[in-house]
Amino acid sequence: MTVEQRARGAASGVAGTGRRRSRRDEILEIAVGLFAARGYHGVSMDDIGAAAGVTGPALYHHFAGKEAMLAAALIPVSEGLLDGGRERSAGHPADPRAALESLIDFHVEFALANPAVIALHLHELDRLPDEPRRRIRRLQRLYVEQWVTVLTALHPGLPDGEARVLAHAAFGLMNSTPFLGGEVDRQRRAALLRAATLAALLAEADADA
């Protein structure tokens, strides 16, 4: 399988979810997969055009450059995570355990569907200019706060700062999907990630640790 074929597979679901994909969506998926496979600096606009089967002028019709592609991939994902997190939290206002399980289900499904985007968040976010990078960081912080609210409700007395530590630790576990092999099928991977994350976040904080 070529890098271009892996790119298409790795980026599936990044753009155009739930609707007919446009040519722009298709190009963005390919770019995201190539960035994840080779690194941002290892991919040129010519590489993306060749993988997408479009010429330079046609490519620039959709995107001003690589930075624009990276922003177009990461900003909507960050917005979607925040919107989804808010919806899941609000769905169980009086039951923090149920809210936590819903948040975990939501994030695990996202992580399994979008390993290439997670890889970009982990390794390439600093390639963006200040404004889109600040916007993404703010969206990420707001998403973390959805988890903090649920965790502090679940564990009365847990300080917000410690809840943030737990939330980020949970993200590290769930966001391991770019590094998981295919020897375990998707359904079982989802079950393992959900169970491990829930067990970690349900554990009482050890004040003496």
KEKE-3310 file (N, C-alpha, C; in steps of 0.2 Angstrom, whole numbers, plus 5000, padded with zeros to 4 digits):
npx = (5004:5003:5010:5001:4989:4988:4986:4974:4966:4969:4964:4951:4934:4938:4934:4919:4910:4895:4889:4888:4904:4914:4925:4935:4934:4939:4952:4957:4957:4966:4978:4978:4981:4993:5001:5001:5007:5020:5024:5023:5032:5038:5030:5025:5016:5015:5016:5004:4995:4999:4995:4981:4978:4977:4981:4993:4987:4974:4974:4977:4966:4957:4964:4975:4987:4999:4997:4985:4977:4980:4975:4961:4959:4960:4953:4939:4938:4941:4931:4920:4923:4921:4907:4901:4906:4899:4886:4885:4888:4878:4867:4865:4862:4860:4867:4882:4891:4885:4886:4900:4902:4896:4904:4916:4912:4909:4922:4931:4925:4927:4941:4945:4940:4947:4962:4973:4970:4972:4985:4991:4986:4994:5007:5009:5003:5009:5014:5005:5000:4999:4986:4976:4981:4980:4966:4962:4969:4961:4948:4951:4954:4942:4935:4941:4937:4924:4925:4931:4921:4912:4920:4923:4910:4908:4918:4917:4925:4937:4950:4949:4961:4967:4957:4959:4972:4968:4959:4967:4976:4967:4964:4976:4976:4965:4968:4978:4976:4983:4994:4991:4990:4983:4979:4969:4952:4941:4929:4933:4944:4938:4930:4940:4947:4937:4934:4946:4948:4937:4938:4950:4946:4936:4942:4945:4954:4969:4974:4986:4995)
npy = (4994:5011:5027:5037:5030:5025:5037:5041:5032:5034:5046:5046:5051:5063:5075:5081:5073:5064:5069:5072:5072:5086:5091:5098:5093:5080:5083:5089:5078:5069:5077:5078:5065:5063:5072:5067:5055:5058:5069:5087:5095:5086:5085:5092:5105:5100:5087:5084:5088:5079:5067:5069:5070:5082:5098:5111:5124:5121:5116:5127:5134:5129:5129:5141:5137:5125:5128:5133:5122:5114:5121:5121:5108:5106:5116:5114:5101:5103:5112:5104:5094:5101:5105:5093:5088:5097:5094:5080:5082:5090:5081:5073:5080:5078:5067:5063:5051:5045:5055:5056:5043:5045:5055:5049:5038:5046:5053:5042:5036:5047:5047:5034:5036:5046:5045:5051:5065:5066:5064:5075:5085:5082:5083:5093:5105:5117:5122:5131:5148:5162:5166:5156:5145:5150:5150:5137:5132:5138:5132:5119:5120:5124:5112:5103:5109:5104:5091:5093:5099:5088:5078:5084:5085:5072:5067:5074:5087:5086:5095:5108:5109:5096:5089:5092:5087:5073:5073:5076:5065:5055:5059:5056:5042:5039:5045:5037:5031:5033:5026:5012:4996:4985:4973:4970:4971:4984:4986:4979:4986:4999:4995:4991:5004:5012:5005:5005:5019:5024:5016:5022:5035:5034:5030:5034:5049:5048:5056:5056:5053)
npz = (5000:4996:5002:4999:4998:5011:5017:5012:5019:5033:5035:5033:5036:5042:5035:5029:5036:5037:5026:5008:5002:4996:4983:4989:5002:5000:4995:5007:5016:5011:5012:5026:5030:5023:5030:5043:5041:5035:5042:5044:5038:5029:5018:5003:4993:4980:4982:4989:4979:4969:4975:4976:4963:4956:4948:4952:4951:4952:4965:4973:4971:4981:4993:5002:5005:5014:5028:5028:5025:5036:5047:5042:5044:5058:5066:5064:5069:5083:5086:5085:5094:5106:5105:5105:5117:5126:5123:5128:5141:5146:5144:5155:5168:5181:5185:5186:5184:5173:5164:5163:5157:5145:5139:5138:5129:5118:5115:5113:5102:5093:5093:5088:5075:5069:5069:5062:5063:5076:5077:5071:5079:5090:5086:5076:5078:5082:5070:5065:5062:5074:5077:5072:5080:5093:5094:5092:5104:5114:5111:5114:5128:5133:5130:5139:5151:5151:5155:5167:5175:5176:5182:5194:5200:5201:5210:5224:5232:5225:5218:5205:5198:5200:5194:5181:5178:5178:5168:5157:5157:5154:5141:5135:5136:5128:5116:5111:5099:5086:5087:5089:5083:5070:5075:5084:5083:5078:5086:5098:5102:5105:5116:5125:5127:5132:5144:5151:5152:5159:5171:5176:5179:5188:5199:5216:5221:5228:5242:5249:5240)
capx = (5000:5007:5008:4995:4983:4987:4984:4966:4962:4970:4961:4944:4930:4940:4930:4913:4906:4888:4886:4892:4910:4916:4932:4939:4935:4943:4959:4959:4958:4973:4983:4979:4984:5000:5004:5001:5012:5027:5026:5021:5038:5039:5025:5024:5009:5015:5015:4997:4992:5000:4991:4974:4976:4975:4987:4995:4982:4967:4975:4977:4959:4954:4968:4980:4994:4998:4995:4977:4975:4981:4970:4955:4958:4961:4949:4932:4938:4941:4924:4916:4924:4918:4900:4899:4907:4894:4880:4885:4888:4871:4862:4865:4864:4860:4871:4889:4893:4882:4889:4907:4902:4894:4909:4921:4910:4910:4929:4933:4923:4931:4949:4945:4938:4952:4969:4977:4969:4975:4993:4992:4986:5000:5014:5010:4999:5014:5016:5000:5001:4997:4979:4972:4984:4977:4959:4962:4970:4955:4943:4954:4954:4935:4933:4944:4933:4918:4927:4933:4915:4909:4924:4922:4904:4908:4922:4916:4931:4942:4951:4949:4968:4968:4953:4962:4977:4965:4956:4973:4978:4962:4965:4982:4975:4960:4971:4983:4974:4987:4999:4988:4990:4977:4979:4963:4947:4939:4924:4936:4948:4934:4928:4946:4948:4932:4934:4952:4947:4932:4942:4955:4943:4931:4946:4946:4960:4973:4976:4992:5000)
capy = (5000:5017:5032:5040:5025:5025:5044:5041:5028:5037:5053:5045:5054:5070:5080:5079:5068:5064:5073:5071:5076:5090:5090:5101:5089:5075:5085:5090:5071:5067:5081:5076:5059:5064:5076:5062:5049:5060:5075:5093:5098:5081:5085:5098:5106:5096:5080:5084:5088:5072:5061:5070:5070:5089:5102:5116:5130:5119:5115:5133:5136:5127:5131:5145:5133:5120:5131:5134:5115:5112:5125:5118:5101:5106:5120:5111:5096:5106:5115:5098:5091:5105:5105:5086:5087:5101:5090:5074:5084:5092:5076:5070:5085:5076:5060:5063:5045:5044:5060:5054:5037:5048:5059:5044:5035:5051:5054:5036:5035:5052:5045:5029:5038:5051:5045:5056:5071:5066:5064:5082:5089:5080:5085:5099:5111:5123:5124:5136:5155:5163:5167:5149:5141:5152:5148:5130:5131:5140:5127:5113:5122:5124:5105:5101:5111:5100:5085:5095:5100:5081:5075:5087:5083:5064:5067:5080:5089:5086:5102:5109:5108:5089:5086:5094:5082:5067:5074:5076:5058:5051:5060:5053:5035:5038:5047:5033:5027:5033:5021:5006:4992:4982:4966:4970:4974:4991:4986:4977:4992:5004:4993:4992:5011:5014:5002:5008:5026:5024:5014:5027:5041:5032:5029:5039:5052:5047:5062:5055:5050)
capz = (5000:4995:5007:4997:5000:5018:5019:5011:5024:5039:5036:5032:5042:5045:5032:5026:5039:5037:5020:5002:5002:4991:4981:4994:5008:4998:4996:5014:5019:5008:5015:5033:5030:5022:5036:5048:5039:5034:5045:5040:5034:5024:5013:4999:4990:4975:4985:4990:4972:4965:4978:4975:4956:4954:4947:4957:4951:4955:4972:4976:4971:4987:4999:5000:5006:5019:5034:5027:5026:5043:5050:5040:5047:5066:5069:5064:5074:5090:5088:5085:5101:5111:5104:5107:5125:5130:5123:5132:5148:5147:5143:5161:5172:5188:5185:5184:5182:5166:5160:5161:5153:5139:5137:5136:5123:5113:5114:5110:5095:5089:5093:5083:5068:5067:5071:5058:5065:5083:5076:5069:5086:5095:5083:5071:5080:5083:5064:5063:5064:5080:5077:5072:5085:5099:5093:5094:5111:5118:5111:5118:5135:5135:5130:5145:5156:5151:5159:5174:5178:5177:5187:5201:5202:5203:5215:5228:5235:5220:5216:5198:5195:5200:5189:5174:5177:5177:5161:5152:5157:5150:5134:5133:5135:5122:5110:5108:5093:5080:5088:5089:5077:5068:5077:5088:5079:5081:5092:5104:5104:5108:5122:5130:5128:5136:5151:5154:5154:5165:5178:5179:5181:5193:5205:5221:5221:5234:5244:5251:5235)
cpx = (5004:5005:5002:4988:4982:4984:4976:4963:4963:4966:4953:4940:4932:4936:4924:4909:4899:4885:4891:4898:4912:4923:4937:4940:4940:4951:4962:4961:4965:4978:4984:4983:4991:5004:5006:5007:5019:5029:5024:5026:5040:5035:5025:5017:5009:5014:5007:4993:4993:4995:4983:4972:4974:4981:4987:4989:4976:4968:4974:4970:4955:4957:4974:4987:4993:4996:4987:4974:4975:4976:4963:4953:4957:4955:4942:4932:4937:4934:4919:4916:4920:4910:4898:4900:4901:4887:4880:4885:4881:4866:4861:4866:4864:4864:4878:4892:4891:4885:4896:4907:4901:4900:4915:4919:4911:4917:4932:4931:4926:4938:4949:4944:4943:4959:4974:4976:4972:4983:4995:4991:4992:5006:5015:5006:5003:5016:5011:5002:4998:4989:4975:4975:4980:4969:4958:4963:4964:4950:4945:4953:4946:4932:4935:4939:4926:4919:4928:4926:4912:4913:4924:4915:4904:4912:4922:4923:4937:4944:4951:4956:4969:4963:4956:4968:4974:4962:4962:4976:4973:4963:4971:4981:4970:4964:4977:4982:4979:4993:4997:4988:4984:4975:4972:4958:4944:4934:4928:4941:4944:4932:4934:4947:4943:4932:4940:4951:4942:4935:4946:4952:4938:4935:4946:4953:4963:4976:4983:4997:5005)
cpy = (5006:5022:5036:5036:5025:5032:5044:5038:5031:5043:5052:5047:5060:5075:5077:5074:5069:5068:5071:5075:5080:5088:5093:5097:5083:5077:5086:5083:5069:5071:5079:5070:5059:5067:5071:5057:5052:5066:5081:5095:5093:5081:5092:5099:5101:5089:5079:5084:5082:5067:5062:5070:5077:5093:5107:5121:5127:5118:5121:5136:5135:5129:5136:5142:5128:5122:5131:5127:5113:5115:5122:5112:5102:5110:5117:5105:5098:5109:5109:5094:5095:5105:5098:5085:5091:5097:5084:5076:5086:5087:5072:5075:5083:5069:5061:5057:5044:5049:5058:5048:5040:5051:5054:5040:5040:5052:5048:5035:5040:5049:5039:5031:5042:5051:5050:5063:5072:5067:5071:5086:5088:5083:5091:5105:5118:5126:5130:5143:5156:5163:5160:5145:5143:5150:5141:5128:5132:5135:5121:5114:5121:5117:5102:5102:5107:5094:5087:5096:5093:5078:5078:5086:5076:5063:5073:5081:5089:5093:5102:5107:5100:5086:5087:5089:5075:5067:5073:5069:5054:5052:5056:5045:5035:5040:5043:5029:5028:5028:5014:5002:4989:4975:4965:4974:4980:4991:4984:4983:4997:5002:4993:4999:5013:5012:5005:5015:5027:5022:5019:5033:5040:5031:5035:5042:5050:5053:5062:5053:5056)
cpz = (5000:5001:5005:4999:5007:5020:5018:5017:5031:5040:5034:5038:5044:5042:5029:5029:5039:5031:5014:5002:4996:4989:4986:5000:5006:4998:5003:5017:5017:5011:5022:5034:5028:5027:5041:5047:5038:5038:5041:5036:5028:5018:5009:4996:4984:4976:4986:4983:4968:4968:4977:4967:4953:4953:4952:4957:4954:4963:4976:4976:4978:4993:4997:5001:5012:5025:5034:5028:5033:5047:5049:5043:5055:5069:5069:5069:5081:5091:5089:5092:5106:5111:5107:5115:5129:5129:5127:5139:5150:5147:5150:5167:5180:5190:5182:5181:5174:5162:5158:5156:5145:5135:5134:5130:5117:5110:5111:5103:5090:5088:5088:5076:5065:5070:5068:5061:5072:5082:5075:5075:5090:5092:5079:5073:5080:5076:5062:5065:5071:5081:5077:5078:5092:5099:5095:5101:5115:5117:5115:5126:5137:5135:5137:5151:5157:5156:5166:5178:5180:5182:5194:5204:5204:5209:5220:5232:5231:5217:5208:5195:5195:5194:5182:5173:5175:5170:5156:5152:5153:5143:5131:5132:5129:5116:5108:5102:5087:5081:5089:5083:5076:5071:5082:5084:5082:5087:5098:5107:5108:5115:5127:5132:5133:5143:5154:5157:5160:5171:5181:5182:5187:5200:5209:5221:5228:5237:5247:5246:5233)
residu = (MET:THR:VAL:GLU:GLN:ARG:ALA:ARG:GLY:ALA:ALA:SER:GLY:VAL:ALA:GLY:THR:GLY:ARG:ARG:ARG:SER:ARG:ARG:ASP:GLU:ILE:LEU:GLU:ILE:ALA:VAL:GLY:LEU:PHE:ALA:ALA:ARG:GLY:TYR:HIS:GLY:VAL:SER:MET:ASP:ASP:ILE:GLY:ALA:ALA:ALA:GLY:VAL:THR:GLY:PRO:ALA:LEU:TYR:HIS:HIS:PHE:ALA:GLY:LYS:GLU:ALA:MET:LEU:ALA:ALA:ALA:LEU:ILE:PRO:VAL:SER:GLU:GLY:LEU:LEU:ASP:GLY:GLY:ARG:GLU:ARG:SER:ALA:GLY:HIS:PRO:ALA:ASP:PRO:ARG:ALA:ALA:LEU:GLU:SER:LEU:ILE:ASP:PHE:HIS:VAL:GLU:PHE:ALA:LEU:ALA:ASN:PRO:ALA:VAL:ILE:ALA:LEU:HIS:LEU:HIS:GLU:LEU:ASP:ARG:LEU:PRO:ASP:GLU:PRO:ARG:ARG:ARG:ILE:ARG:ARG:LEU:GLN:ARG:LEU:TYR:VAL:GLU:GLN:TRP:VAL:THR:VAL:LEU:THR:ALA:LEU:HIS:PRO:GLY:LEU:PRO:ASP:GLY:GLU:ALA:ARG:VAL:LEU:ALA:HIS:ALA:ALA:PHE:GLY:LEU:MET:ASN:SER:THR:PRO:PHE:LEU:GLY:GLY:GLU:VAL:ASP:ARG:GLN:ARG:ARG:ALA:ALA:LEU:LEU:ARG:ALA:ALA:THR:LEU:ALA:ALA:LEU:LEU:ALA:GLU:ALA:ASP:ALA:ASP:ALA)
# end
